[in-house]
Amino acid sequence: MIKYLKLFYHLARARVKRKPSKLNFVITSFCNSKCLTCNIWKNPKSSDELTIQEIEQVFQKLPDTVCWLSITGGEPASRNDLPDIFKAAIKHIPNLSLIGMPTNGLYQPRLLSLAEELMKIENHPMIIVTLSIDGSEETHDRVRGVPGGFKRTWDTYTKLKELTRRDTNFMVGIETTVSSLNVDTVLPFLKSLVADKHMVSVTFAHEAYLYQNVSGDSAKGIVPQNVQRVQEIVDFVGKKFRWWHPQDIIERSYVSNVPQYLKNPAKKVVPCMSLISTISMNAFGIVTPCLMWGKKLGTVRDAEYDIQSIYDSPLSEETRREIRADKCPNCWTPCEAYQSVLWSKIPFMK
């Protein structure tokens, strides 16, 4: 519990100082899955992504209020310098308390090596790695577009979980994305995971800048509009959360509000903390309000790798006003919803 108290202390400190506490970092635009819910996998590998040296400069110049790093992609493990990125974050972000990362689990040797290297670091921050599994073997392989992918991902999950089981600061779980492709079949799968006491997170598919599916050519990526079926999933998932556990409290609030979002996607569930508590950056150093909205606020290469200067810019302040006025592509995804839910429950911290 102490590790969560440390995280919440630094989150509160950032709010008091009116500086960001979380960096959402898309470290690569390449993915080796071929998910039907997004188009990221259509990107070729690029040599123009930020180098490890550039990433170190970004980390060195972050404000000391940043305590939460969310690493995503593409597939993060497609970068062979992934361990170096984690180690650079731990070295250069002084109050770093949590690193989270989803993965498709298909780069098994690299992920196991990452865990081995990180566990050697004394008093490393909380690390949460979630393996993306979207249902039974048939469903997962169809949705993710990789024949045999379920078996490979499950094997990586079990080996990673066993490898890290003695490290209480290294948590390995399963993340299931609910979409129109699995909404009718995923509940029995989730029930089996919970029955076997796996750590399970549930998210809901969106059309968004990150997934490169806003043009309409990947319509299956939208959050399913079958509210009744989603409500059944939400009702079941809600029962698994521990009422006293900080992580579960936040996740319960996120999941329980999904039906409300579906009924009126144009209306915010709670005031959004995007570009207030968080700031987002893609693999090429482009800074955006969040992962879902591709409005370009600047690039760290042009800002001498000082992301705070972009956060403080007039354009960012104008964008915050747009967010408050509901002029952004409204969403309900964990990358922003978790901290928005947290601060909505503490009125004087808004």
Buried (B, 14 or more C-beta within 10 A) or exposed (E): EEBBEBBBEBBBBBBEEEBBBBBBBBBBBBBBBBBBBBBBBEBEEEEEBBEBEBBBBBBEBBBEBBBBBBBBBBBBBBBEEBBBBBBBBBEBBEBBBBBBBBBBBBBBEBBBBBBEBBBEBEEBBBBBBBBBBBBBBEBBBBBBBBEEBBEBBBEBBEBBBEBBEEBEBBBBBBBBBBBBBBBEEBBEBBEEBBEEEBBBBBBBBBBBBBBBBBEEEBEBBBBBEBBEBBBEBBEBBBEBBEEEEBBBBBBBBBBBBBBEBBEEBEEBBBEBBBBBBBBBBBBBBBBBBBBBBBBEBBBBBEBEBBBBBBBEBEEBEEBBEBBEEEEBBBBBBBBBBBBBBBBBEEEEEE
